[in-house]
């Protein structure tokens, strides 16, 4: 009995050992079916890469042989997954020189197995998220920013509108001058800037881009290069262009301001200065005459009618002039003296002594009608002659009534008495001015028997003046 | 005689207990860091996409409906993994509901399978193996059905929408816990 118990204990322990060994362990045999007969390693190497979200929710696996197997043997590749103690394999589709498979499970650990015709199977573990190969970037655009002298390179990636690799990629931008060496820049963003100062002026450049998982969770390899894009840098006249542009701007502003000033001046001085100089008015005779002659004052009477001068105040003859004329008159000369006695011989009334003066000396101051001072007449005619006069000589003044031999006084016309002159023979209180043309005798007392002749005389005064 | 019999029985029974499967729980004790990383980088995107797809369907008729398995939609404290397992296994039921849109059902099944995969859990009735195999191979033989109109509303559709919402909420809660 004791022996039976011991044997059962040993058997149970042995069974327990076997169960523990085979209970939860995976199949590590190359065959995958628990047998170890085909675990001979082969030297065939192949590389695989995965593409997440290749089509909708599907991911893909692509494998290539790095060492081709012998031609006489055919091999196939399969992707195997262990699910709940089941080993499920999916054969990959052969496409030219590569093997391809679409699947959805990217979380579980998988095995890639190479199966020969002889049902030999060589497997290798594979983590789909560690061999990710992103899709190729596209749509490269180069924009030149003149102000900053920089070239902005912008590109796109299909993963921008997918789930897993969005914002989890690193992009590499390669650029070079024509047939030069490639230079690279890496960026997690979808755009980079190239400084213009680091590039050759007026040169042609080529740019291309590729992507790779950033390694935080997804790992993998670089994608294929995108299509190249070429661009040409600006010339070196950047600084000089800036300077010339500034000069042009300043000159244009000055020209504009000058034109405005010219327009304002033209508008202001058009009527007064510019138009008369450019388009002078034809002379008008009437206006020209008026401009030449001084315009008379408003109160100046332009009329040759003696009657209109009735209100004009008659000024006295200038004493000095009268004296001068009188002296001229008193100088011994036959003509005036011979005439005198004949006149005084009449004796009835005082008559004007015809003063026949030299016409050359005739001037308005002489030919005017004035009142001879008594002394002058005395000296001229002599006192005896004066004594013979009648009571009419009470007045000490005598008025000339003749001028140029023309009788200017009517008979019986008493001359108006003039204020007595200063016996010293000083000039009268109203000396004559130079403009003695205005010395007019009252026309009503000294009217010329011939009015036309008076008009002629007045106009002649005006002309002489 | 009886003593020997009892001794043999009592000694065998422990052996039977030992010989029984090692893991009797439906979920393995996985690394929480690994769970968090897989959820943040892969599963969270799938859950968001499923929620957006669910929002495209009108659910006006779902407000007053009462569900049979309402307990499934609770995310119990300290039992988030078990709650997520229960929700995921429950969602697998709808994979064959032909009244629901095929793409919608397929996406819901995909999220359920990946949830169980990340948590390393199994379903009690072993439905997961068949459905997830079909999902992984995108076998549409059993899912051929008429396209559900987005205007129509049915009980199963309402229950699935609520299941999806509960799954998302529970995952957010669990992520905050394991991120600490």
Contacts between the chains, C-beta under 8 A, distances in Angstrom:
chain1	res1	chain2	res2	distance
A	1	B	4	5.7
A	5	B	4	7.9
A	5	B	7	7.0
A	5	B	8	7.1
A	5	B	11	7.4
A	8	B	8	7.0
A	8	B	11	7.4
A	8	B	12	7.7
A	9	B	11	7.1
A	12	B	11	8.0
A	12	B	12	7.4
A	12	B	15	4.5
A	15	B	15	7.9
A	15	B	19	6.8
A	16	B	15	6.9
A	16	B	18	5.5
A	16	B	19	6.4
A	19	B	19	5.6
A	20	B	22	7.8
A	23	B	21	7.1
A	23	B	22	5.7
A	24	B	22	5.9
A	24	B	23	7.0
A	57	B	107	7.7
A	57	B	110	6.8
A	58	B	138	7.3
A	81	B	136	7.9
A	83	B	129	6.5
A	83	B	132	7.3
A	83	B	133	7.1
A	84	B	122	6.8
A	84	B	128	7.9
A	84	B	129	5.5
A	86	B	129	7.4
A	88	B	133	6.9
A	90	B	137	7.5
A	103	B	136	6.4
A	103	B	137	7.9
A	104	B	110	6.7
A	104	B	135	6.6
A	104	B	136	5.2
A	104	B	138	6.5
A	105	B	113	7.8
A	105	B	114	8.0
A	105	B	117	7.4
A	105	B	136	4.7
A	106	B	42	6.7
A	107	B	38	6.0
A	107	B	42	6.4
A	107	B	43	7.8
A	107	B	114	5.8
A	107	B	117	5.0
A	107	B	118	6.3
A	108	B	117	5.8
A	129	B	41	8.0
A	129	B	42	8.0
A	163	B	45	3.9
A	163	B	46	7.5
A	163	B	49	6.8
A	164	B	41	7.0
A	164	B	42	6.3
A	164	B	45	6.4
A	216	B	41	8.0
A	217	B	37	6.1
A	217	B	40	7.9
A	217	B	41	4.3
A	218	B	41	7.2
